[in-house]
């Protein structure tokens, strides 16, 4: 997943190579962009922030994120959000 901090609006988009890109307004200072990503994903999936973990890439725009949700619900919500 690619994170783009300092964006004008928060959104989830698909990159040219099919990768997921999360754009957040927060700047990558003192973990604020990471917190914004977790907040954004918790809103999309309608789950608590404690169920989302950045497992690698805390200091990089490339991140591996684990989201603890049921697969069928998560993929449906993700597709719906990307079509908005």
ABEGO torsion letter per residue (X at the ends): XBBBBGBABBBBBBBAAGBBBBBBABBBBGGAAAAAAAAAAAAAAGBBAAABBBABGAABABBBBBBBBBAAAAAAAAAAAAAX
